[in-house]
Amino acid sequence: MSLFAKKLVAVIAAVLVVGALITLYIADWATSFPKEIAASTAPANSEGANLTLETVASAGPKYSPRHPDWVSYLVRRGGQWVRSTDYTVPANSVVHVTLYQFDGASGLRNPFLAQVQGTVGGTEVVDGKAVNSIDPEEASHTFVVPELGVFVPLPGVPEEAKNQCEFAPCEGSAHRTITFSFHTGGKGRFRWQCFVPCAAGWFLGNGGPMQTLGYMDGFIDVV
Ligand SMILES: [Cu+2]
């Protein structure tokens, strides 16, 4: 084979490999979205909708066969925990969120995000106590909807706590309970995300589950 032919073969092979990788990226990652979960309707005597969430240090093989060790949010639907980060809530109403925090602290790089903002009363209730901020070092995750101005920092389970959860579902393990409410306005699709660099084992804690829909970020569909 001439040198030219060898070079030609190498270039064609490289183009094919890059093309295959782009195809894989589009087919497997860029077009995969978590399924949508509707918030349950609250009892008739209270206004708004309920959203029950939990955070877990590892999604586990049942909820994430491909990435069992990824940190994740789960949502309660019909009495079951489901791994989805796409939530549907009603427009012009109050969403009551109950969040069970099963993960430990990673700490916030930006302490500003340790303040509660945009919730009803400007507070969150942590284990029964209303607070308007937490210690930034204690943050395990945040629930933030930037476009709605909602910032809720979530303190982690203390390191020394007994009965820590290994992977989801974490029922019965050590946890913090956080509740808060926020108002929705008009219809729209709003991104929400965690701002704690909680992706263990990734560069600066920001890869993998922090940048893949369905783990530490998703959408709130206000309908
Ligand atoms: Cu997180």
Residues whose N, C-alpha, C, O or C-beta is under 5 A from the ligand:
A	BS01	CU	S140 H141 T142 C194 V196 C198 M216
